[in-house]
Amino acid sequence: MTDVNFSSLSLSQPVLHNLNELGFLEMTPIQAQSLPHILIGRDVLAQAKTGSGKTAAFGLGLLSKLNVEKYRVQSLVLCPTRELADQVAKELRRLARATHNVKILTLCGGVAFGPQHGSLQHGAHVIVGTPGRVLQHLVNGNLSLKDLELLVLDEADRMLDMGFVDDIGRIISHGPAKRQTLLFSATYPDAIVTLSSSIQTDAIKIKTTSEEADNKIVEYFYQTTKSGKIDALMRVMARHTPKSMLVFCATKIEARIVAEDLVAGGIDAIAIHGDLEQYERTDVLVRFMNKSCSVLVATDVAARGIDIKELELVVNYDLPQSSEIYTHRIGRTGRAGKEGIAVTLYTAREAYGVERYRDGGGIFEEADSLAAEPKFTLLAPNCTLVIEGGKKNKMRPGDILGALTGDAGIAGKHIGKIDIYDRQSYVAIERDLIDTACAQLKKGKIKGKTFPIWILGREEAVDCSNVWGGSTGK
């Protein structure tokens, strides 16, 4: 049996100490089976679920190879979406705390091109990005991969589904033929096997999905009418009273309409779909992740790359197109040993589409069996303040926390997640204190400077209309 202790690997003592500080006590199956090969330079083709610990697997591998004194791009990690790239970069930075002066740069679409060009001129050791934007920088001559030693394709199956195969090939053509390549995928379609054979050499194949614990999910199926879906959805919420839930719709138009109907019914809901600008998408995800919004309504495409922890309930407002999509949707709940709930709404005409799940332990009921709760509302515990200053202003979470707990007089226990982007910062505040926090913070200074401050979200959700504003981008 493979040793599950990180100390069994050829990692430095500072790295092992950092892993211990981060709570990495034992390797997950994907780490235990892939890291020994990664550390000796083998190509790896690995099948593993989201949340399996694969980022640490390839992250420790690429960090172990870095020569920090060589200020060139030595590792490239390609991801299907900006959100996943941001998450990977954040995790890599945590893993790199034991290694001094490691520069990790994120290159993704949907944000300004110029600042990325400027950052590239200052050099980087590791690039994490989406294929389209990475290729754009390569074509424009802003990025060089001539010193690339390690290439990682994360969630490769999704990148192929999104049509990135040609971009990946063009990116690889800009780097040296001799390199280590790690390919991680949740599934093994023929296209992945073909891709592996074309870009990898004698890759070791690893599959850990059977060893990873299944999510604990209770599945409900409710038959309703097309016009009764919103009412059924409200009844589902009233029955389970989730603090965090995700609703899947078939189209972006329906996602927007469902969110609007929920808001009209007293539910803190917001939609994420393909028509949103990138800054709007960031605003939506920040609100949902920091508990300033309880319900996220999304399409399958818009939800790609979103890693939501502690999601209590997933609702299929519209039927998924396949069993694989159904499994992927509901697999977002019931993680980390907690029990999750998945609900599917369907009409009589769609009954044939859910028959495949009837023998899977699902509970089938009529929507009318759910008790009606006419006065039910679902308000998120927090609201979000936006500060028009970020990393470019040297803003740090401690600066914001100090301003809120100092002159503003807000106790730390009432302050939630703080997210800092290049030009804006977001801070979650308990809903009942949002007016006070906003007014007091506007009077004071952060880092000795005054910044525009406003409240993100629905105007009717807070009593602070005098400072209402809209996002101008990141």
C-alpha positions as CSV (number, residue, x, y, z in Angstrom):
1,M,0.0,0.0,0.0
2,T,1.3,3.5,-0.9
3,D,2.5,5.5,2.1
4,V,-0.1,8.3,2.9
5,N,2.3,10.5,4.8
6,F,3.8,13.5,3.0
7,S,7.0,12.9,4.9
8,S,7.6,9.8,2.7
9,L,8.1,12.1,-0.3
10,S,11.3,13.9,-1.3
11,L,10.0,17.3,-0.1
12,S,12.0,19.8,1.9
13,Q,11.4,20.3,5.6
14,P,10.0,23.9,5.1
15,V,7.5,22.5,2.6
16,L,6.5,19.7,5.0
17,H,6.2,22.2,7.8
18,N,3.9,24.4,5.7
19,L,1.8,21.4,4.7
20,N,1.3,20.6,8.4
21,E,0.4,24.2,9.1
22,L,-2.2,24.1,6.3
23,G,-3.7,20.9,7.7
24,F,-2.4,18.6,5.0
25,L,-1.8,15.7,7.4
26,E,-2.2,12.7,5.1
27,M,-2.3,12.4,1.3
28,T,-5.5,11.8,-0.6
29,P,-5.6,8.9,-3.0
30,I,-4.7,11.1,-6.0
31,Q,-1.8,12.7,-4.1
32,A,-0.5,9.3,-2.8
33,Q,-0.6,7.7,-6.3
34,S,0.5,10.6,-8.5
35,L,3.1,12.6,-6.4
36,P,5.8,9.9,-6.4
37,H,5.7,9.9,-10.2
38,I,5.3,13.6,-10.6
39,L,8.3,14.3,-8.4
40,I,10.7,12.1,-10.5
41,G,9.5,13.8,-13.7
42,R,7.1,11.3,-15.2
43,D,4.2,12.4,-17.3
44,V,0.9,11.6,-15.6
45,L,-2.6,11.0,-16.9
46,A,-4.9,11.1,-13.9
47,Q,-8.7,10.6,-13.5
48,A,-9.9,12.3,-10.2
49,K,-13.0,14.1,-9.0
50,T,-13.2,17.8,-8.2
51,G,-12.2,18.2,-4.5
52,S,-9.9,15.2,-4.6
53,G,-6.8,17.2,-3.8
54,K,-5.4,17.2,-7.3
55,T,-4.3,20.8,-7.1
56,A,-1.9,20.0,-4.3
57,A,-0.7,17.0,-6.2
58,F,0.4,19.0,-9.3
59,G,1.1,22.1,-7.2
60,L,3.7,20.3,-5.0
61,G,5.2,18.8,-8.1
62,L,5.7,22.1,-10.0
63,L,6.9,24.0,-6.9
64,S,9.5,21.3,-6.2
65,K,11.0,21.9,-9.7
66,L,11.1,25.7,-9.6
67,N,14.4,27.6,-9.7
68,V,13.3,30.8,-8.1
69,E,16.5,32.6,-9.1
70,K,15.6,31.9,-12.7
71,Y,13.0,34.6,-13.4
72,R,11.4,32.8,-16.3
73,V,8.1,31.0,-16.8
74,Q,8.9,27.4,-15.8
75,S,5.4,26.0,-15.2
76,L,2.1,26.6,-17.0
77,V,-1.3,25.5,-15.6
78,L,-4.2,25.7,-18.0
79,C,-7.8,25.7,-16.7
80,P,-11.2,25.8,-18.4
81,T,-12.6,28.9,-16.6
82,R,-11.4,32.0,-14.8
83,E,-13.0,30.9,-11.6
84,L,-11.0,27.6,-11.5
85,A,-7.8,29.4,-12.5
86,D,-8.3,31.8,-9.6
87,Q,-8.9,29.0,-7.2
88,V,-5.8,27.1,-8.5
89,A,-3.6,30.2,-8.2
90,K,-4.8,30.8,-4.7
91,E,-4.0,27.2,-3.6
92,L,-0.6,27.4,-5.3
93,R,0.2,30.5,-3.4
94,R,-0.7,28.8,-0.1
95,L,1.5,25.8,-1.0
96,A,4.4,28.2,-2.0
97,R,4.5,30.0,1.4
98,A,7.6,27.9,2.3
99,T,9.4,29.0,-0.9
100,H,10.6,32.6,-1.0
101,N,10.0,34.9,-3.9
102,V,7.8,32.7,-6.0
103,K,5.7,34.7,-8.4
104,I,2.5,33.2,-9.6
105,L,0.6,35.1,-12.3
106,T,-3.0,34.5,-13.5
107,L,-3.9,35.2,-17.1
108,C,-7.6,34.9,-17.9
109,G,-10.1,36.4,-20.2
110,G,-12.8,38.8,-19.1
111,V,-10.4,41.2,-17.5
112,A,-8.2,44.0,-18.9
113,F,-5.4,42.9,-21.2
114,G,-3.0,45.8,-20.5
115,P,-2.4,45.2,-16.7
116,Q,-1.6,41.5,-17.5
117,H,0.9,42.6,-20.1
118,G,2.5,44.9,-17.5
119,S,2.7,42.1,-15.0
120,L,4.4,39.8,-17.5
121,Q,7.1,42.4,-18.2
122,H,8.1,42.1,-14.5
123,G,8.5,38.3,-15.0
124,A,6.8,35.2,-13.4
125,H,7.7,31.7,-12.4
126,V,4.3,30.1,-12.8
127,I,1.4,31.0,-15.1
128,V,-2.1,29.9,-14.3
129,G,-4.7,30.8,-17.0
130,T,-7.4,30.0,-19.5
131,P,-6.3,28.8,-23.0
132,G,-7.7,31.7,-24.9
133,R,-6.0,34.5,-23.0
134,V,-2.7,32.6,-22.6
135,L,-2.6,32.1,-26.4
136,Q,-3.4,35.8,-26.9
137,H,-0.3,36.8,-24.9
138,L,1.8,34.3,-26.7
139,V,0.7,35.5,-30.1
140,N,1.3,39.1,-29.1
141,G,4.8,38.3,-27.9
142,N,4.1,39.2,-24.3
143,L,4.7,35.7,-23.0
144,S,7.6,33.3,-23.6
145,L,7.5,29.6,-22.9
146,K,11.0,28.8,-24.0
147,D,12.0,27.9,-20.4
148,L,8.8,25.8,-19.8
149,E,9.6,22.6,-17.9
150,L,6.1,21.5,-16.6
151,L,2.7,21.8,-18.3
152,V,-0.5,21.0,-16.4
153,L,-4.0,20.6,-18.0
154,D,-6.5,20.8,-15.2
155,E,-10.0,19.5,-15.8
156,A,-8.9,18.7,-19.4
157,D,-12.2,17.0,-20.3
158,R,-14.1,20.3,-19.7
159,M,-11.5,22.2,-21.8
160,L,-12.2,19.9,-24.7
161,D,-16.0,20.2,-24.2
162,M,-15.5,24.0,-24.4
163,G,-13.6,23.8,-27.7
164,F,-10.1,24.6,-26.5
165,V,-8.3,21.7,-28.1
166,D,-6.9,23.8,-31.0
167,D,-5.8,26.6,-28.6
168,I,-4.0,24.0,-26.4
169,G,-2.2,22.6,-29.4
170,R,-1.1,26.1,-30.4
171,I,0.1,27.0,-26.9
172,I,2.1,23.8,-26.7
173,S,3.8,24.7,-30.0
174,H,5.3,27.8,-28.4
175,G,7.2,25.7,-25.8
176,P,9.9,23.1,-25.8
177,A,9.1,19.6,-27.0
178,K,11.0,18.2,-24.0
179,R,8.9,18.9,-20.9
180,Q,6.8,17.1,-18.2
181,T,3.1,17.1,-18.9
182,L,0.4,16.4,-16.3
183,L,-3.2,15.9,-17.5
184,F,-6.0,15.7,-14.9
185,S,-9.6,14.9,-16.0
186,A,-12.8,13.8,-14.2
187,T,-13.7,11.5,-17.1
188,Y,-11.8,9.5,-19.8
189,P,-13.6,10.1,-23.1
190,D,-11.8,9.0,-26.3
191,A,-10.8,12.6,-26.9
192,I,-8.7,12.7,-23.6
193,V,-6.9,9.5,-24.6
194,T,-6.2,11.0,-28.0
195,L,-4.9,14.2,-26.4
196,S,-2.7,12.4,-24.0
197,S,-1.1,10.3,-26.7
198,S,-0.3,13.5,-28.7
199,I,1.2,15.6,-25.9
200,Q,2.5,13.1,-23.4
201,T,5.3,10.6,-23.4
202,D,4.9,7.2,-21.7
203,A,2.4,8.7,-19.3
204,I,1.6,6.8,-16.1
205,K,-2.2,6.3,-15.9
206,I,-3.9,6.8,-12.5
207,K,-7.5,6.4,-11.6
208,T,-8.7,7.2,-8.1
209,T,-12.4,7.9,-8.6
210,S,-13.4,4.5,-7.1
211,E,-11.4,5.2,-4.0
212,E,-12.9,8.7,-3.4
213,A,-15.8,8.8,-1.0
214,D,-19.2,9.2,-2.7
215,N,-21.1,12.3,-1.7
216,K,-24.0,11.7,0.8
217,I,-27.0,13.0,-1.1
218,V,-30.7,12.5,-0.6
219,E,-32.5,12.8,-3.9
220,Y,-36.1,14.1,-4.3
221,F,-38.2,14.2,-7.4
222,Y,-41.4,16.3,-7.5
223,Q,-43.9,16.2,-10.4
224,T,-45.5,19.6,-11.0
225,T,-46.9,21.7,-13.9
226,K,-44.9,24.1,-16.0
227,S,-46.7,27.1,-14.5
228,G,-46.4,25.6,-11.0
229,K,-42.6,25.3,-11.0
230,I,-41.8,28.5,-9.2
231,D,-44.4,27.7,-6.5
232,A,-42.9,24.2,-6.2
233,L,-39.4,25.7,-5.9
234,M,-40.6,28.0,-3.1
235,R,-42.1,25.1,-1.3
236,V,-38.9,23.1,-1.6
237,M,-37.0,26.1,0.0
238,A,-39.5,26.4,2.8
239,R,-39.2,22.7,3.6
240,H,-35.4,22.6,3.7
241,T,-34.6,26.3,4.6
242,P,-31.1,26.1,3.0
243,K,-28.5,28.7,3.8
244,S,-26.9,28.1,0.4
245,M,-28.4,26.5,-2.7
246,L,-27.9,26.3,-6.4
247,V,-30.7,26.2,-9.0
248,F,-30.0,24.9,-12.5
249,C,-32.0,26.2,-15.5
250,A,-31.8,25.1,-19.1
251,T,-31.3,28.6,-20.6
252,K,-29.8,32.0,-19.5
253,I,-33.2,33.7,-20.1
254,E,-34.9,31.3,-17.8
255,A,-32.2,31.6,-15.2
256,R,-32.8,35.4,-15.2
257,I,-36.6,35.0,-15.0
258,V,-36.4,32.5,-12.2
259,A,-34.1,34.7,-10.1
260,E,-36.4,37.7,-10.7
261,D,-39.4,35.6,-9.6
262,L,-37.7,34.5,-6.5
263,V,-36.6,38.0,-5.6
264,A,-40.3,39.1,-6.0
265,G,-41.2,36.3,-3.6
266,G,-38.9,37.5,-0.8
267,I,-35.9,35.3,-1.6
268,D,-32.3,36.6,-1.8
269,A,-31.5,35.2,-5.3
270,I,-29.2,36.1,-8.1
271,A,-28.6,34.7,-11.6
272,I,-25.4,33.9,-13.3
273,H,-25.4,33.3,-17.1
274,G,-23.5,33.9,-20.3
275,D,-24.8,37.5,-20.9
276,L,-23.0,38.8,-17.8
277,E,-19.8,40.9,-18.2
278,Q,-16.9,39.4,-16.3
279,Y,-17.1,42.1,-13.6
280,E,-20.8,41.3,-13.1
281,R,-20.0,37.6,-12.8
282,T,-17.4,38.4,-10.2
283,D,-19.9,40.5,-8.3
284,V,-22.4,37.7,-8.3
285,L,-19.9,35.0,-7.2
286,V,-18.5,37.2,-4.4
287,R,-22.0,37.8,-3.0
288,F,-22.9,34.1,-3.1
289,M,-19.6,32.9,-1.7
290,N,-19.6,35.4,1.2
291,K,-23.2,34.6,2.2
292,S,-24.7,37.9,1.0
293,C,-27.0,35.9,-1.3
294,S,-28.6,32.5,-0.4
295,V,-29.7,31.3,-3.9
296,L,-27.6,31.2,-7.1
297,V,-29.6,30.4,-10.3
298,A,-27.3,29.2,-13.1
299,T,-27.0,27.4,-16.4
300,D,-24.7,24.5,-16.7
301,V,-22.2,26.5,-18.8
302,A,-22.2,29.5,-16.4
303,A,-21.7,27.2,-13.4
304,R,-18.5,25.7,-14.8
305,G,-15.5,26.3,-12.7
306,I,-17.4,27.4,-9.6
307,D,-16.2,25.4,-6.6
308,I,-18.8,26.0,-3.9
309,K,-18.1,24.6,-0.4
310,E,-20.9,23.8,2.0
311,L,-23.7,23.8,-0.6
312,E,-26.8,22.4,1.1
313,L,-29.2,22.1,-1.7
314,V,-29.1,21.7,-5.5
315,V,-32.3,22.0,-7.5
316,N,-32.8,20.8,-11.1
317,Y,-35.4,23.4,-12.1
318,D,-35.1,22.0,-15.6
319,L,-34.1,18.4,-16.4
320,P,-30.4,17.9,-17.3
321,Q,-29.7,16.6,-20.8
322,S,-27.9,13.5,-19.6
323,S,-27.2,11.3,-16.6
324,E,-23.6,12.6,-16.6
325,I,-24.8,16.2,-16.3
326,Y,-27.3,15.2,-13.5
327,T,-24.5,13.5,-11.6
328,H,-22.2,16.5,-12.0
329,R,-25.0,18.9,-10.9
330,I,-26.0,17.1,-7.7
331,G,-22.4,16.2,-6.9
332,R,-21.9,19.8,-5.8
333,T,-23.7,19.1,-2.6
334,G,-23.0,16.5,0.1
335,R,-19.2,17.1,0.2
336,A,-16.7,16.7,3.0
337,G,-18.8,14.1,4.7
338,K,-21.9,16.3,5.1
339,E,-25.3,15.2,3.8
340,G,-26.6,17.1,0.9
341,I,-30.1,17.4,-0.8
342,A,-30.8,17.3,-4.5
343,V,-34.3,18.1,-5.8
344,T,-35.5,17.6,-9.4
345,L,-38.7,19.3,-10.7
346,Y,-40.4,17.8,-13.7
347,T,-43.8,17.9,-15.5
348,A,-46.0,15.0,-16.6
349,R,-44.6,15.3,-20.2
350,E,-41.1,14.9,-18.8
351,A,-41.9,11.9,-16.6
352,Y,-40.1,9.6,-19.0
353,G,-36.9,11.6,-18.5
354,V,-36.7,10.8,-14.8
355,E,-37.5,7.1,-15.0
356,R,-33.8,6.3,-15.2
357,Y,-33.4,7.6,-11.6
358,R,-36.4,5.7,-10.1
359,D,-34.4,2.7,-9.1
360,G,-31.5,4.8,-7.7
361,G,-33.0,5.3,-4.2
362,G,-34.7,8.6,-5.1
363,I,-37.9,9.8,-3.4
364,F,-40.7,10.5,-5.9
365,E,-43.6,12.7,-4.8
366,E,-46.2,15.2,-6.1
367,A,-45.2,18.8,-5.6
368,D,-48.6,19.3,-3.8
369,S,-47.3,17.1,-1.0
370,L,-45.0,20.0,0.0
371,A,-46.6,22.2,2.5
372,A,-47.4,25.8,1.3
373,E,-45.6,28.5,3.2
374,P,-47.2,31.8,2.0
375,K,-45.1,34.0,4.3
376,F,-41.8,32.2,3.7
377,T,-38.8,34.4,2.9
378,L,-35.1,33.6,2.7
379,L,-32.7,36.4,3.4
380,A,-28.9,35.9,3.4
381,P,-27.2,36.7,6.8
382,N,-24.8,39.2,5.2
383,C,-24.5,42.1,2.8
384,T,-21.4,43.2,0.9
385,L,-19.5,46.5,1.0
386,V,-17.4,47.4,-2.0
387,I,-14.3,49.5,-1.5
388,E,-12.9,51.1,-4.6
389,G,-9.3,50.1,-3.8
390,G,-7.5,46.8,-4.1
391,K,-4.2,45.1,-4.7
392,K,-3.0,48.0,-6.9
393,N,-3.5,50.2,-3.8
394,K,-1.5,47.7,-1.7
395,M,-4.8,46.9,0.1
396,R,-4.7,43.9,2.5
397,P,-7.5,42.2,4.5
398,G,-5.9,43.4,7.7
399,D,-6.2,47.0,6.5
400,I,-9.9,46.7,6.0
401,L,-10.5,44.7,9.2
402,G,-8.6,47.3,11.2
403,A,-10.6,50.2,9.7
404,L,-13.9,48.4,10.5
405,T,-13.0,47.3,14.0
406,G,-11.3,50.6,14.8
407,D,-12.9,53.9,14.0
408,A,-16.0,52.2,12.5
409,G,-16.5,50.3,15.8
410,I,-17.7,47.0,14.2
411,A,-16.8,43.9,16.3
412,G,-14.8,41.4,14.3
413,K,-17.4,38.7,14.9
414,H,-19.8,40.6,12.6
415,I,-17.3,40.8,9.7
416,G,-17.2,38.0,7.2
417,K,-15.2,37.1,4.2
418,I,-12.9,39.7,2.6
419,D,-12.0,39.4,-1.1
420,I,-9.4,41.7,-2.6
421,Y,-9.1,42.1,-6.4
422,D,-6.8,44.4,-8.4
423,R,-8.9,47.6,-8.0
424,Q,-11.7,46.7,-5.7
425,S,-12.2,44.9,-2.4
426,Y,-15.3,43.3,-1.0
427,V,-16.2,42.7,2.6
428,A,-19.2,40.8,4.0
429,I,-21.0,42.4,7.0
430,E,-23.9,41.1,9.0
431,R,-27.1,42.4,7.4
432,D,-28.3,44.3,10.5
433,L,-25.0,46.2,10.7
434,I,-24.5,47.1,7.0
435,D,-25.9,50.6,7.3
436,T,-23.6,51.4,10.3
437,A,-20.6,49.9,8.7
438,C,-21.1,51.7,5.4
439,A,-21.7,55.1,7.0
440,Q,-18.8,54.8,9.5
441,L,-16.3,53.5,6.9
442,K,-17.2,56.3,4.5
443,K,-16.3,58.8,7.2
444,G,-12.9,57.3,8.0
445,K,-9.8,56.3,6.1
446,I,-8.1,53.0,5.1
447,K,-4.3,53.1,4.9
448,G,-4.5,56.8,5.5
449,K,-6.6,57.3,2.3
450,T,-10.3,57.8,1.5
451,F,-11.9,55.4,-0.9
452,P,-15.4,55.4,-2.5
453,I,-17.5,52.8,-0.7
454,W,-20.9,51.4,-1.6
455,I,-23.1,48.4,-1.0
456,L,-23.4,45.6,-3.5
457,G,-26.7,43.9,-4.1
458,R,-30.4,44.8,-4.3
459,E,-31.2,48.3,-3.2
460,E,-34.3,47.2,-1.3
461,A,-32.2,44.7,0.7
462,V,-30.5,47.5,2.7
463,D,-31.4,50.9,4.1
464,C,-28.5,52.7,2.6
465,S,-29.8,54.1,-0.7
466,N,-27.8,57.3,-0.3
467,V,-24.5,55.4,-1.0
468,W,-25.9,53.1,-3.7
469,G,-23.7,52.5,-6.6
470,G,-22.8,50.1,-9.3
471,S,-19.7,48.1,-10.1
472,T,-17.3,49.6,-12.6
473,G,-15.1,46.6,-13.1
474,K,-12.1,45.0,-11.5
